[in-house]
Amino acid sequence: MIGDGNRPRPAPDVQIEILDGEAVVFHVATLQILHLNRSAALIWYLCDGRRTVAEICALLADAYPSAAEQIRDDVERTLRLLWEKGALVAESAEVFDSTLG
Amino acid sequence: MPSPRRFSIPPSADGATRLVVKFADTLASIDFDDRSLAQRASSILRHCVVPCTAPTNARAHFVFQVESADESTCALISGDTAAVRGLEESALIERLIYEISLALGTGGHSSLVFHAAGLSSADRGIVLCGKSGCGKSTLSTALILAGFDFLSDELVAIRADATRMDGFPRAIALKDLTPFGGDVRVDAPDAVNATATLNGMTYLDPCTLRPGSLRRQATPRALVFPLYSTVAPPEFRRLSPAETAFLLLPRLVNTRQQVDRGFRAVTGLARMVSGFRLVYRDLAQAIAWLAQIVGE
């Protein structure tokens, strides 16, 4: 599990462009490119370095109550992908590390 | 944005045969000390060659020299430094085509240059983007035979405002002619001069496939990402702008010339020009789908 208290934020050198609600994330240094669907793009936007993972999940659960049970898994999967691709950094990276083994 | 290195085109050496080739707003000159080598290169580059009647006034971004070292080997010299020596003739021509494509693709463009094929129906341009081996050349050949005009087999320059695309119309490089059976007319009257074979690769002049099929520019209408597959189900679907940008950015050749490695410009292009995913195994079906989008 990714720590609820973590505050993920975009990595330096990462650019994002929103196109019709979806997103393209580009890491200028590594040339890594990601395509985010609308849900993933929304999660990305909530990763501002101030909100915790728990707060992100709570916000999304309020906005989409019918999907509340699924949201935690979706957020975790998306954050893990973004972190593995170098698009997100975490306040304490070891919290992510401990979940990836 | 870094300025491209520019070279004045010096007068050619006595007896040298010169070709000057153009792609969008970039030039390269090649001097050959052997006329037969120049003719072999010209058979592949003939539609990219521009007149060079006033060499002292002209400017080029890139200068190449081809020298015959002895009866069996040649040297390719690029700019001020010796690039490659000891090449057999066919290997040299192949290397020359590669080096010129690389130089013209990466140097000095105000446009976005993509590793892609370009075709058009009237002014409505289609860009076929994909890695080598995805079937761009095969599909291009089939589209020319079906009545589309040819802009390029390898490089397409697109203005960031999507108002124009330019091609680099060197001969089409085909690894395999079998998908066409007898449909590719390599026995056309001028095929001897228009077609070359290098290390198993056949270079076909588009005008041999269909006279008058060459076109220099068009307006980009569709960015198509083709994949020839006998396994995956055939598919032709419109992509979202984000999907288009995601697939298009890795095909950008002149990334170093662009701010943010071209990210903003490519996403901007993906907003303006529709993207399509094309998975095909039947060329006729693929042509029919592509004809739809230029006919819309």
Interface residues (C-beta under 8 A of the other chain):
Chain A: Q15 E17 L19 D20 E22 A23 V24 F26 V28 L31 I33 L34 H35 L36
Chain B: S240 P241 A242 E243 A245 F246 L249 P250 T255 D260 R261 F263 R264 T267 A270 R271
